[in-house]
Amino acid sequence: MTRAVLAQLEAGGLTGRTLGLAHQALEGYVVGAILWDHGGAPDHLAFRRERYRQSRHPASESIGDEAAMAAFNEASFLFGLDRLLDAHPD
């Protein structure tokens, strides 16, 4: 798996230290998301939805049920992953 990810990052033009940094950033993001989301399974979505509800922030109003929370959770993961993949090294 590591070799495949490194090859894709290299194909995207990353080399040297930047290649290693990008790989570790992606690895940390993906593994962290998996642990956070599925470490509390099967109640992880209900727990997250309740945290948003307790915040009383208007943005949480769109997360009304577990299906909406699951869709929001997936969208937020992809949002972050896209940002990581589109990041440019200094």
Beta strands, then each sheet from edge to edge (+ up, - down):
end
